[in-house]
Amino acid sequence: MTHTKTHTPAHVAAKKPVSVPGRILLSLVGVVQVGLALAAFSDLWARPAKDVRLTKPAWIPIILINWIGPLAYFVGGVKR
């Protein structure tokens, strides 16, 4: 029985640590993401149901979608 070597793709085998500026940027992006979602949830909670397109419960899973959900809520979910 011969042993065959499995091939690992280069992008998996050569993991480089994220640099300090990269970590800071990723952290800031994460904080903005969470802040945007919290702002959308806060607005959804405080806004009367008649001023929201769709139902309030329908917006909960939508807002949980990264970036797209909170932005969709503020752009299209709030009646002006």
PDB file with SEQRES, HELIX, SHEET and CRYST1 records, atoms N, CA, C and O in Angstrom:
SEQRES   1 A   80  MET THR HIS THR LYS THR HIS THR PRO ALA HIS VAL ALA          
SEQRES   2 A   80  ALA LYS LYS PRO VAL SER VAL PRO GLY ARG ILE LEU LEU          
SEQRES   3 A   80  SER LEU VAL GLY VAL VAL GLN VAL GLY LEU ALA LEU ALA          
SEQRES   4 A   80  ALA PHE SER ASP LEU TRP ALA ARG PRO ALA LYS ASP VAL          
SEQRES   5 A   80  ARG LEU THR LYS PRO ALA TRP ILE PRO ILE ILE LEU ILE          
SEQRES   6 A   80  ASN TRP ILE GLY PRO LEU ALA TYR PHE VAL GLY GLY VAL          
SEQRES   7 A   80  LYS ARG                                                      
HELIX    1 AA1 ALA A   10  ALA A   13  1                                   4    
HELIX    2 AA2 VAL A   20  ALA A   46  1                                  27    
HELIX    3 AA3 ALA A   49  ASP A   51  5                                   3    
HELIX    4 AA4 LYS A   56  ILE A   63  1                                   8    
HELIX    5 AA5 ILE A   68  ALA A   72  1                                   5    
HELIX    6 AA6 TYR A   73  GLY A   77  3                                   5    
CRYST1    1.000    1.000    1.000  90.00  90.00  90.00 P 1           1          
ATOM      1  N   MET A   1       0.847  -1.176   0.000  1.00  0.00           N  
ATOM      2  CA  MET A   1       0.000   0.000   0.000  1.00  0.00           C  
ATOM      3  C   MET A   1       0.891   1.236   0.000  1.00  0.00           C  
ATOM      4  O   MET A   1       1.788   1.367   0.833  1.00  0.00           O  
ATOM      5  N   THR A   2       0.642   2.115  -0.914  1.00  0.00           N  
ATOM      6  CA  THR A   2       1.443   3.324  -0.989  1.00  0.00           C  
ATOM      7  C   THR A   2       0.685   4.471  -0.346  1.00  0.00           C  
ATOM      8  O   THR A   2      -0.543   4.547  -0.399  1.00  0.00           O  
ATOM      9  N   HIS A   3       1.439   5.338   0.246  1.00  0.00           N  
ATOM     10  CA  HIS A   3       0.843   6.506   0.894  1.00  0.00           C  
ATOM     11  C   HIS A   3       0.863   7.669  -0.078  1.00  0.00           C  
ATOM     12  O   HIS A   3       1.912   8.024  -0.616  1.00  0.00           O  
ATOM     13  N   THR A   4      -0.292   8.254  -0.300  1.00  0.00           N  
ATOM     14  CA  THR A   4      -0.347   9.419  -1.179  1.00  0.00           C  
ATOM     15  C   THR A   4      -0.424  10.674  -0.330  1.00  0.00           C  
ATOM     16  O   THR A   4      -1.157  10.737   0.657  1.00  0.00           O  
ATOM     17  N   LYS A   5       0.327  11.644  -0.723  1.00  0.00           N  
ATOM     18  CA  LYS A   5       0.354  12.920  -0.011  1.00  0.00           C  
ATOM     19  C   LYS A   5      -0.846  13.759  -0.444  1.00  0.00           C  
ATOM     20  O   LYS A   5      -1.095  13.922  -1.639  1.00  0.00           O  
ATOM     21  N   THR A   6      -1.579  14.281   0.513  1.00  0.00           N  
ATOM     22  CA  THR A   6      -2.706  15.142   0.177  1.00  0.00           C  
ATOM     23  C   THR A   6      -2.192  16.537  -0.109  1.00  0.00           C  
ATOM     24  O   THR A   6      -1.258  17.021   0.531  1.00  0.00           O  
ATOM     25  N   HIS A   7      -2.806  17.153  -1.057  1.00  0.00           N  
ATOM     26  CA  HIS A   7      -2.383  18.496  -1.461  1.00  0.00           C  
ATOM     27  C   HIS A   7      -3.233  19.533  -0.729  1.00  0.00           C  
ATOM     28  O   HIS A   7      -4.461  19.510  -0.804  1.00  0.00           O  
ATOM     29  N   THR A   8      -2.567  20.434  -0.028  1.00  0.00           N  
ATOM     30  CA  THR A   8      -3.249  21.526   0.657  1.00  0.00           C  
ATOM     31  C   THR A   8      -3.077  22.785  -0.178  1.00  0.00           C  
ATOM     32  O   THR A   8      -1.956  23.128  -0.555  1.00  0.00           O  
ATOM     33  N   PRO A   9      -4.184  23.484  -0.476  1.00  0.00           N  
ATOM     34  CA  PRO A   9      -4.056  24.714  -1.257  1.00  0.00           C  
ATOM     35  C   PRO A   9      -3.140  25.721  -0.569  1.00  0.00           C  
ATOM     36  O   PRO A   9      -3.067  25.772   0.659  1.00  0.00           O  
ATOM     37  N   ALA A  10      -2.452  26.508  -1.361  1.00  0.00           N  
ATOM     38  CA  ALA A  10      -1.476  27.463  -0.833  1.00  0.00           C  
ATOM     39  C   ALA A  10      -2.113  28.473   0.107  1.00  0.00           C  
ATOM     40  O   ALA A  10      -1.500  28.858   1.103  1.00  0.00           O  
ATOM     41  N   HIS A  11      -3.350  28.915  -0.196  1.00  0.00           N  
ATOM     42  CA  HIS A  11      -3.966  29.931   0.660  1.00  0.00           C  
ATOM     43  C   HIS A  11      -4.347  29.378   2.024  1.00  0.00           C  
ATOM     44  O   HIS A  11      -4.544  30.149   2.963  1.00  0.00           O  
ATOM     45  N   VAL A  12      -4.456  28.060   2.156  1.00  0.00           N  
ATOM     46  CA  VAL A  12      -4.754  27.455   3.455  1.00  0.00           C  
ATOM     47  C   VAL A  12      -3.464  27.176   4.210  1.00  0.00           C  
ATOM     48  O   VAL A  12      -3.391  27.396   5.419  1.00  0.00           O  
ATOM     49  N   ALA A  13      -2.460  26.697   3.515  1.00  0.00           N  
ATOM     50  CA  ALA A  13      -1.214  26.301   4.159  1.00  0.00           C  
ATOM     51  C   ALA A  13      -0.406  27.498   4.650  1.00  0.00           C  
ATOM     52  O   ALA A  13       0.277  27.397   5.669  1.00  0.00           O  
ATOM     53  N   ALA A  14      -0.467  28.612   3.960  1.00  0.00           N  
ATOM     54  CA  ALA A  14       0.375  29.755   4.291  1.00  0.00           C  
ATOM     55  C   ALA A  14      -0.434  30.827   5.007  1.00  0.00           C  
ATOM     56  O   ALA A  14      -0.680  31.899   4.453  1.00  0.00           O  
ATOM     57  N   LYS A  15      -0.847  30.542   6.234  1.00  0.00           N  
ATOM     58  CA  LYS A  15      -1.592  31.537   7.002  1.00  0.00           C  
ATOM     59  C   LYS A  15      -0.614  32.515   7.633  1.00  0.00           C  
ATOM     60  O   LYS A  15       0.322  32.123   8.329  1.00  0.00           O  
ATOM     61  N   LYS A  16      -0.849  33.782   7.376  1.00  0.00           N  
ATOM     62  CA  LYS A  16      -0.017  34.817   7.963  1.00  0.00           C  
ATOM     63  C   LYS A  16      -0.806  35.479   9.076  1.00  0.00           C  
ATOM     64  O   LYS A  16      -2.013  35.678   8.945  1.00  0.00           O  
ATOM     65  N   PRO A  17      -0.148  35.819  10.160  1.00  0.00           N  
ATOM     66  CA  PRO A  17      -0.865  36.529  11.223  1.00  0.00           C  
ATOM     67  C   PRO A  17      -1.281  37.920  10.740  1.00  0.00           C  
ATOM     68  O   PRO A  17      -0.608  38.533   9.912  1.00  0.00           O  
ATOM     69  N   VAL A  18      -2.379  38.391  11.263  1.00  0.00           N  
ATOM     70  CA  VAL A  18      -2.868  39.721  10.897  1.00  0.00           C  
ATOM     71  C   VAL A  18      -2.015  40.758  11.621  1.00  0.00           C  
ATOM     72  O   VAL A  18      -1.743  40.623  12.814  1.00  0.00           O  
ATOM     73  N   SER A  19      -1.602  41.775  10.905  1.00  0.00           N  
ATOM     74  CA  SER A  19      -0.750  42.805  11.495  1.00  0.00           C  
ATOM     75  C   SER A  19      -1.551  43.623  12.514  1.00  0.00           C  
ATOM     76  O   SER A  19      -2.780  43.565  12.544  1.00  0.00           O  
ATOM     77  N   VAL A  20      -0.847  44.369  13.331  1.00  0.00           N  
ATOM     78  CA  VAL A  20      -1.497  45.203  14.347  1.00  0.00           C  
ATOM     79  C   VAL A  20      -2.426  46.237  13.710  1.00  0.00           C  
ATOM     80  O   VAL A  20      -3.559  46.379  14.170  1.00  0.00           O  
ATOM     81  N   PRO A  21      -1.998  46.970  12.668  1.00  0.00           N  
ATOM     82  CA  PRO A  21      -2.948  47.897  12.033  1.00  0.00           C  
ATOM     83  C   PRO A  21      -4.160  47.163  11.447  1.00  0.00           C  
ATOM     84  O   PRO A  21      -5.274  47.687  11.463  1.00  0.00           O  
ATOM     85  N   GLY A  22      -3.937  45.958  10.933  1.00  0.00           N  
ATOM     86  CA  GLY A  22      -5.049  45.166  10.402  1.00  0.00           C  
ATOM     87  C   GLY A  22      -6.024  44.782  11.490  1.00  0.00           C  
ATOM     88  O   GLY A  22      -7.238  44.825  11.289  1.00  0.00           O  
ATOM     89  N   ARG A  23      -5.497  44.406  12.647  1.00  0.00           N  
ATOM     90  CA  ARG A  23      -6.370  44.061  13.784  1.00  0.00           C  
ATOM     91  C   ARG A  23      -7.165  45.271  14.246  1.00  0.00           C  
ATOM     92  O   ARG A  23      -8.350  45.160  14.562  1.00  0.00           O  
ATOM     93  N   ILE A  24      -6.516  46.420  14.284  1.00  0.00           N  
ATOM     94  CA  ILE A  24      -7.209  47.644  14.704  1.00  0.00           C  
ATOM     95  C   ILE A  24      -8.325  47.971  13.725  1.00  0.00           C  
ATOM     96  O   ILE A  24      -9.437  48.302  14.138  1.00  0.00           O  
ATOM     97  N   LEU A  25      -8.038  47.881  12.432  1.00  0.00           N  
ATOM     98  CA  LEU A  25      -9.049  48.159  11.418  1.00  0.00           C  
ATOM     99  C   LEU A  25     -10.213  47.176  11.517  1.00  0.00           C  
ATOM    100  O   LEU A  25     -11.374  47.584  11.464  1.00  0.00           O  
ATOM    101  N   LEU A  26      -9.915  45.895  11.661  1.00  0.00           N  
ATOM    102  CA  LEU A  26     -10.978  44.895  11.798  1.00  0.00           C  
ATOM    103  C   LEU A  26     -11.813  45.150  13.055  1.00  0.00           C  
ATOM    104  O   LEU A  26     -13.032  44.981  13.037  1.00  0.00           O  
ATOM    105  N   SER A  27     -11.167  45.549  14.128  1.00  0.00           N  
ATOM    106  CA  SER A  27     -11.893  45.858  15.362  1.00  0.00           C  
ATOM    107  C   SER A  27     -12.817  47.055  15.173  1.00  0.00           C  
ATOM    108  O   SER A  27     -13.964  47.039  15.620  1.00  0.00           O  
ATOM    109  N   LEU A  28     -12.314  48.095  14.507  1.00  0.00           N  
ATOM    110  CA  LEU A  28     -13.148  49.273  14.256  1.00  0.00           C  
ATOM    111  C   LEU A  28     -14.341  48.931  13.360  1.00  0.00           C  
ATOM    112  O   LEU A  28     -15.456  49.394  13.599  1.00  0.00           O  
ATOM    113  N   VAL A  29     -14.103  48.128  12.344  1.00  0.00           N  
ATOM    114  CA  VAL A  29     -15.191  47.705  11.461  1.00  0.00           C  
ATOM    115  C   VAL A  29     -16.231  46.917  12.261  1.00  0.00           C  
ATOM    116  O   VAL A  29     -17.433  47.091  12.063  1.00  0.00           O  
ATOM    117  N   GLY A  30     -15.773  46.063  13.151  1.00  0.00           N  
ATOM    118  CA  GLY A  30     -16.686  45.290  13.997  1.00  0.00           C  
ATOM    119  C   GLY A  30     -17.493  46.173  14.927  1.00  0.00           C  
ATOM    120  O   GLY A  30     -18.690  45.954  15.112  1.00  0.00           O  
ATOM    121  N   VAL A  31     -16.847  47.169  15.514  1.00  0.00           N  
ATOM    122  CA  VAL A  31     -17.541  48.082  16.419  1.00  0.00           C  
ATOM    123  C   VAL A  31     -18.604  48.883  15.658  1.00  0.00           C  
ATOM    124  O   VAL A  31     -19.718  49.065  16.150  1.00  0.00           O  
ATOM    125  N   VAL A  32     -18.257  49.357  14.466  1.00  0.00           N  
ATOM    126  CA  VAL A  32     -19.226  50.103  13.651  1.00  0.00           C  
ATOM    127  C   VAL A  32     -20.398  49.196  13.276  1.00  0.00           C  
ATOM    128  O   VAL A  32     -21.553  49.620  13.321  1.00  0.00           O  
ATOM    129  N   GLN A  33     -20.101  47.952  12.908  1.00  0.00           N  
ATOM    130  CA  GLN A  33     -21.142  46.973  12.553  1.00  0.00           C  
ATOM    131  C   GLN A  33     -22.120  46.771  13.706  1.00  0.00           C  
ATOM    132  O   GLN A  33     -23.334  46.840  13.518  1.00  0.00           O  
ATOM    133  N   VAL A  34     -21.593  46.526  14.882  1.00  0.00           N  
ATOM    134  CA  VAL A  34     -22.444  46.295  16.054  1.00  0.00           C  
ATOM    135  C   VAL A  34     -23.208  47.569  16.409  1.00  0.00           C  
ATOM    136  O   VAL A  34     -24.391  47.507  16.746  1.00  0.00           O  
ATOM    137  N   GLY A  35     -22.544  48.720  16.336  1.00  0.00           N  
ATOM    138  CA  GLY A  35     -23.215  49.990  16.629  1.00  0.00           C  
ATOM    139  C   GLY A  35     -24.359  50.271  15.674  1.00  0.00           C  
ATOM    140  O   GLY A  35     -25.412  50.755  16.089  1.00  0.00           O  
ATOM    141  N   LEU A  36     -24.161  49.971  14.404  1.00  0.00           N  
ATOM    142  CA  LEU A  36     -25.210  50.167  13.412  1.00  0.00           C  
ATOM    143  C   LEU A  36     -26.402  49.254  13.694  1.00  0.00           C  
ATOM    144  O   LEU A  36     -27.552  49.683  13.600  1.00  0.00           O  
ATOM    145  N   ALA A  37     -26.128  48.008  14.035  1.00  0.00           N  
ATOM    146  CA  ALA A  37     -27.211  47.074  14.362  1.00  0.00           C  
ATOM    147  C   ALA A  37     -27.943  47.522  15.631  1.00  0.00           C  
ATOM    148  O   ALA A  37     -29.171  47.460  15.690  1.00  0.00           O  
ATOM    149  N   LEU A  38     -27.202  47.969  16.638  1.00  0.00           N  
ATOM    150  CA  LEU A  38     -27.850  48.441  17.873  1.00  0.00           C  
ATOM    151  C   LEU A  38     -28.700  49.675  17.614  1.00  0.00           C  
ATOM    152  O   LEU A  38     -29.787  49.811  18.175  1.00  0.00           O  
ATOM    153  N   ALA A  39     -28.215  50.570  16.770  1.00  0.00           N  
ATOM    154  CA  ALA A  39     -28.996  51.759  16.416  1.00  0.00           C  
ATOM    155  C   ALA A  39     -30.284  51.364  15.697  1.00  0.00           C  
ATOM    156  O   ALA A  39     -31.346  51.928  15.961  1.00  0.00           O  
ATOM    157  N   ALA A  40     -30.187  50.393  14.790  1.00  0.00           N  
ATOM    158  CA  ALA A  40     -31.379  49.937  14.066  1.00  0.00           C  
ATOM    159  C   ALA A  40     -32.374  49.280  15.021  1.00  0.00           C  
ATOM    160  O   ALA A  40     -33.575  49.536  14.938  1.00  0.00           O  
ATOM    161  N   PHE A  41     -31.880  48.434  15.927  1.00  0.00           N  
ATOM    162  CA  PHE A  41     -32.784  47.802  16.897  1.00  0.00           C  
ATOM    163  C   PHE A  41     -33.417  48.831  17.826  1.00  0.00           C  
ATOM    164  O   PHE A  41     -34.601  48.730  18.150  1.00  0.00           O  
ATOM    165  N   SER A  42     -32.644  49.812  18.252  1.00  0.00           N  
ATOM    166  CA  SER A  42     -33.162  50.859  19.125  1.00  0.00           C  
ATOM    167  C   SER A  42     -34.256  51.656  18.430  1.00  0.00           C  
ATOM    168  O   SER A  42     -35.301  51.940  19.015  1.00  0.00           O  
ATOM    169  N   ASP A  43     -34.006  52.012  17.178  1.00  0.00           N  
ATOM    170  CA  ASP A  43     -34.995  52.758  16.406  1.00  0.00           C  
ATOM    171  C   ASP A  43     -36.240  51.913  16.174  1.00  0.00           C  
ATOM    172  O   ASP A  43     -37.360  52.412  16.283  1.00  0.00           O  
ATOM    173  N   LEU A  44     -36.049  50.639  15.855  1.00  0.00           N  
ATOM    174  CA  LEU A  44     -37.183  49.736  15.636  1.00  0.00           C  
ATOM    175  C   LEU A  44     -38.032  49.622  16.890  1.00  0.00           C  
ATOM    176  O   LEU A  44     -39.260  49.613  16.809  1.00  0.00           O  
ATOM    177  N   TRP A  45     -37.398  49.536  18.036  1.00  0.00           N  
ATOM    178  CA  TRP A  45     -38.107  49.418  19.314  1.00  0.00           C  
ATOM    179  C   TRP A  45     -38.924  50.675  19.612  1.00  0.00           C  
ATOM    180  O   TRP A  45     -40.066  50.586  20.062  1.00  0.00           O  
ATOM    181  N   ALA A  46     -38.337  51.843  19.362  1.00  0.00           N  
ATOM    182  CA  ALA A  46     -38.965  53.104  19.734  1.00  0.00           C  
ATOM    183  C   ALA A  46     -39.992  53.595  18.710  1.00  0.00           C  
ATOM    184  O   ALA A  46     -40.913  54.327  19.070  1.00  0.00           O  
ATOM    185  N   ARG A  47     -39.851  53.213  17.473  1.00  0.00           N  
ATOM    186  CA  ARG A  47     -40.716  53.727  16.405  1.00  0.00           C  
ATOM    187  C   ARG A  47     -42.074  53.024  16.427  1.00  0.00           C  
ATOM    188  O   ARG A  47     -42.132  51.806  16.594  1.00  0.00           O  
ATOM    189  N   PRO A  48     -43.164  53.774  16.262  1.00  0.00           N  
ATOM    190  CA  PRO A  48     -44.489  53.153  16.182  1.00  0.00           C  
ATOM    191  C   PRO A  48     -44.576  52.205  14.980  1.00  0.00           C  
ATOM    192  O   PRO A  48     -43.969  52.457  13.939  1.00  0.00           O  
ATOM    193  N   ALA A  49     -45.332  51.120  15.132  1.00  0.00           N  
ATOM    194  CA  ALA A  49     -45.442  50.105  14.084  1.00  0.00           C  
ATOM    195  C   ALA A  49     -45.974  50.684  12.776  1.00  0.00           C  
ATOM    196  O   ALA A  49     -45.630  50.202  11.696  1.00  0.00           O  
ATOM    197  N   LYS A  50     -46.812  51.714  12.870  1.00  0.00           N  
ATOM    198  CA  LYS A  50     -47.381  52.300  11.655  1.00  0.00           C  
ATOM    199  C   LYS A  50     -46.335  53.039  10.826  1.00  0.00           C  
ATOM    200  O   LYS A  50     -46.561  53.314   9.648  1.00  0.00           O  
ATOM    201  N   ASP A  51     -45.198  53.362  11.427  1.00  0.00           N  
ATOM    202  CA  ASP A  51     -44.126  54.076  10.731  1.00  0.00           C  
ATOM    203  C   ASP A  51     -43.029  53.149  10.200  1.00  0.00           C  
ATOM    204  O   ASP A  51     -41.973  53.609   9.765  1.00  0.00           O  
ATOM    205  N   VAL A  52     -43.291  51.832  10.239  1.00  0.00           N  
ATOM    206  CA  VAL A  52     -42.303  50.848   9.797  1.00  0.00           C  
ATOM    207  C   VAL A  52     -42.914  50.016   8.672  1.00  0.00           C  
ATOM    208  O   VAL A  52     -44.022  49.495   8.799  1.00  0.00           O  
ATOM    209  N   ARG A  53     -42.172  49.900   7.567  1.00  0.00           N  
ATOM    210  CA  ARG A  53     -42.600  49.005   6.494  1.00  0.00           C  
ATOM    211  C   ARG A  53     -42.349  47.569   6.947  1.00  0.00           C  
ATOM    212  O   ARG A  53     -41.412  47.324   7.708  1.00  0.00           O  
ATOM    213  N   LEU A  54     -43.142  46.642   6.509  1.00  0.00           N  
ATOM    214  CA  LEU A  54     -43.160  45.258   6.992  1.00  0.00           C  
ATOM    215  C   LEU A  54     -43.603  45.277   8.461  1.00  0.00           C  
ATOM    216  O   LEU A  54     -44.044  46.311   8.963  1.00  0.00           O  
ATOM    217  N   THR A  55     -43.488  44.160   9.133  1.00  0.00           N  
ATOM    218  CA  THR A  55     -43.823  44.122  10.554  1.00  0.00           C  
ATOM    219  C   THR A  55     -42.535  44.245  11.365  1.00  0.00           C  
ATOM    220  O   THR A  55     -41.448  43.943  10.874  1.00  0.00           O  
ATOM    221  N   LYS A  56     -42.672  44.686  12.596  1.00  0.00           N  
ATOM    222  CA  LYS A  56     -41.479  44.800  13.443  1.00  0.00           C  
ATOM    223  C   LYS A  56     -40.783  43.450  13.631  1.00  0.00           C  
ATOM    224  O   LYS A  56     -39.556  43.393  13.541  1.00  0.00           O  
ATOM    225  N   PRO A  57     -41.520  42.352  13.890  1.00  0.00           N  
ATOM    226  CA  PRO A  57     -40.822  41.062  14.032  1.00  0.00           C  
ATOM    227  C   PRO A  57     -40.081  40.622  12.763  1.00  0.00           C  
ATOM    228  O   PRO A  57     -39.078  39.914  12.848  1.00  0.00           O  
ATOM    229  N   ALA A  58     -40.565  41.036  11.596  1.00  0.00           N  
ATOM    230  CA  ALA A  58     -39.889  40.676  10.344  1.00  0.00           C  
ATOM    231  C   ALA A  58     -38.532  41.354  10.235  1.00  0.00           C  
ATOM    232  O   ALA A  58     -37.624  40.818   9.600  1.00  0.00           O  
ATOM    233  N   TRP A  59     -38.381  42.526  10.847  1.00  0.00           N  
ATOM    234  CA  TRP A  59     -37.114  43.255  10.749  1.00  0.00           C  
ATOM    235  C   TRP A  59     -36.025  42.687  11.649  1.00  0.00           C  
ATOM    236  O   TRP A  59     -34.844  42.933  11.405  1.00  0.00           O  
ATOM    237  N   ILE A  60     -36.386  41.943  12.671  1.00  0.00           N  
ATOM    238  CA  ILE A  60     -35.371  41.433  13.606  1.00  0.00           C  
ATOM    239  C   ILE A  60     -34.333  40.562  12.897  1.00  0.00           C  
ATOM    240  O   ILE A  60     -33.142  40.852  13.013  1.00  0.00           O  
ATOM    241  N   PRO A  61     -34.722  39.506  12.167  1.00  0.00           N  
ATOM    242  CA  PRO A  61     -33.671  38.723  11.491  1.00  0.00           C  
ATOM    243  C   PRO A  61     -32.990  39.492  10.354  1.00  0.00           C  
ATOM    244  O   PRO A  61     -31.828  39.237  10.038  1.00  0.00           O  
ATOM    245  N   ILE A  62     -33.712  40.426   9.746  1.00  0.00           N  
ATOM    246  CA  ILE A  62     -33.105  41.209   8.666  1.00  0.00           C  
ATOM    247  C   ILE A  62     -31.984  42.086   9.218  1.00  0.00           C  
ATOM    248  O   ILE A  62     -30.914  42.173   8.615  1.00  0.00           O  
ATOM    249  N   ILE A  63     -32.215  42.723  10.338  1.00  0.00           N  
ATOM    250  CA  ILE A  63     -31.205  43.597  10.939  1.00  0.00           C  
ATOM    251  C   ILE A  63     -29.967  42.802  11.349  1.00  0.00           C  
ATOM    252  O   ILE A  63     -28.866  43.352  11.384  1.00  0.00           O  
ATOM    253  N   LEU A  64     -30.132  41.531  11.655  1.00  0.00           N  
ATOM    254  CA  LEU A  64     -28.996  40.704  12.066  1.00  0.00           C  
ATOM    255  C   LEU A  64     -28.056  40.356  10.914  1.00  0.00           C  
ATOM    256  O   LEU A  64     -26.968  39.833  11.151  1.00  0.00           O  
ATOM    257  N   ILE A  65     -28.451  40.634   9.678  1.00  0.00           N  
ATOM    258  CA  ILE A  65     -27.577  40.389   8.532  1.00  0.00           C  
ATOM    259  C   ILE A  65     -26.522  41.499   8.502  1.00  0.00           C  
ATOM    260  O   ILE A  65     -26.854  42.685   8.470  1.00  0.00           O  
ATOM    261  N   ASN A  66     -25.263  41.102   8.512  1.00  0.00           N  
ATOM    262  CA  ASN A  66     -24.162  42.074   8.577  1.00  0.00           C  
ATOM    263  C   ASN A  66     -24.316  43.201   7.574  1.00  0.00           C  
ATOM    264  O   ASN A  66     -24.583  42.969   6.395  1.00  0.00           O  
ATOM    265  N   TRP A  67     -24.149  44.402   8.044  1.00  0.00           N  
ATOM    266  CA  TRP A  67     -24.169  45.640   7.272  1.00  0.00           C  
ATOM    267  C   TRP A  67     -25.451  45.831   6.476  1.00  0.00           C  
ATOM    268  O   TRP A  67     -26.094  46.876   6.585  1.00  0.00           O  
ATOM    269  N   ILE A  68     -25.829  44.852   5.688  1.00  0.00           N  
ATOM    270  CA  ILE A  68     -26.969  44.988   4.780  1.00  0.00           C  
ATOM    271  C   ILE A  68     -28.272  45.182   5.543  1.00  0.00           C  
ATOM    272  O   ILE A  68     -29.089  46.023   5.168  1.00  0.00           O  
ATOM    273  N   GLY A  69     -28.474  44.423   6.596  1.00  0.00           N  
ATOM    274  CA  GLY A  69     -29.726  44.476   7.346  1.00  0.00           C  
ATOM    275  C   GLY A  69     -30.004  45.835   7.975  1.00  0.00           C  
ATOM    276  O   GLY A  69     -31.059  46.418   7.725  1.00  0.00           O  
ATOM    277  N   PRO A  70     -29.081  46.355   8.786  1.00  0.00           N  
ATOM    278  CA  PRO A  70     -29.332  47.669   9.380  1.00  0.00           C  
ATOM    279  C   PRO A  70     -29.470  48.773   8.336  1.00  0.00           C  
ATOM    280  O   PRO A  70     -30.315  49.658   8.476  1.00  0.00           O  
ATOM    281  N   LEU A  71     -28.653  48.725   7.303  1.00  0.00           N  
ATOM    282  CA  LEU A  71     -28.754  49.738   6.258  1.00  0.00           C  
ATOM    283  C   LEU A  71     -30.088  49.627   5.522  1.00  0.00           C  
ATOM    284  O   LEU A  71     -30.696  50.644   5.187  1.00  0.00           O  
ATOM    285  N   ALA A  72     -30.547  48.397   5.269  1.00  0.00           N  
ATOM    286  CA  ALA A  72     -31.839  48.203   4.610  1.00  0.00           C  
ATOM    287  C   ALA A  72     -32.967  48.747   5.476  1.00  0.00           C  
ATOM    288  O   ALA A  72     -33.925  49.328   4.966  1.00  0.00           O  
ATOM    289  N   TYR A  73     -32.850  48.558   6.781  1.00  0.00           N  
ATOM    290  CA  TYR A  73     -33.867  49.071   7.691  1.00  0.00           C  
ATOM    291  C   TYR A  73     -33.940  50.596   7.605  1.00  0.00           C  
ATOM    292  O   TYR A  73     -35.023  51.162   7.460  1.00  0.00           O  
ATOM    293  N   PHE A  74     -32.787  51.255   7.695  1.00  0.00           N  
ATOM    294  CA  PHE A  74     -32.789  52.714   7.694  1.00  0.00           C  
ATOM    295  C   PHE A  74     -33.163  53.298   6.325  1.00  0.00           C  
ATOM    296  O   PHE A  74     -33.782  54.360   6.245  1.00  0.00           O  
ATOM    297  N   VAL A  75     -32.786  52.603   5.259  1.00  0.00           N  
ATOM    298  CA  VAL A  75     -33.077  53.116   3.911  1.00  0.00           C  
ATOM    299  C   VAL A  75     -34.506  52.794   3.479  1.00  0.00           C  
ATOM    300  O   VAL A  75     -35.210  53.662   2.964  1.00  0.00           O  
ATOM    301  N   GLY A  76     -34.933  51.553   3.686  1.00  0.00           N  
ATOM    302  CA  GLY A  76     -36.231  51.146   3.154  1.00  0.00           C  
ATOM    303  C   GLY A  76     -37.273  50.751   4.167  1.00  0.00           C  
ATOM    304  O   GLY A  76     -38.443  50.605   3.816  1.00  0.00           O  
ATOM    305  N   GLY A  77     -36.891  50.576   5.400  1.00  0.00           N  
ATOM    306  CA  GLY A  77     -37.840  50.075   6.385  1.00  0.00           C  
ATOM    307  C   GLY A  77     -38.581  51.144   7.163  1.00  0.00           C  
ATOM    308  O   GLY A  77     -39.613  50.866   7.773  1.00  0.00           O  
ATOM    309  N   VAL A  78     -38.074  52.344   7.149  1.00  0.00           N  
ATOM    310  CA  VAL A  78     -38.668  53.437   7.909  1.00  0.00           C  
ATOM    311  C   VAL A  78     -39.466  54.314   6.946  1.00  0.00           C  
ATOM    312  O   VAL A  78     -38.934  54.809   5.952  1.00  0.00           O  
ATOM    313  N   LYS A  79     -40.748  54.498   7.257  1.00  0.00           N  
ATOM    314  CA  LYS A  79     -41.575  55.369   6.427  1.00  0.00           C  
ATOM    315  C   LYS A  79     -41.201  56.815   6.723  1.00  0.00           C  
ATOM    316  O   LYS A  79     -40.992  57.191   7.876  1.00  0.00           O  
ATOM    317  N   ARG A  80     -41.123  57.600   5.692  1.00  0.00           N  
ATOM    318  CA  ARG A  80     -40.751  59.017   5.849  1.00  0.00           C  
ATOM    319  C   ARG A  80     -41.966  59.893   5.679  1.00  0.00           C  
ATOM    320  O   ARG A  80     -41.863  61.116   5.774  1.00  0.00           O  
TER     321      ARG A  80                                                      
END                                                                             
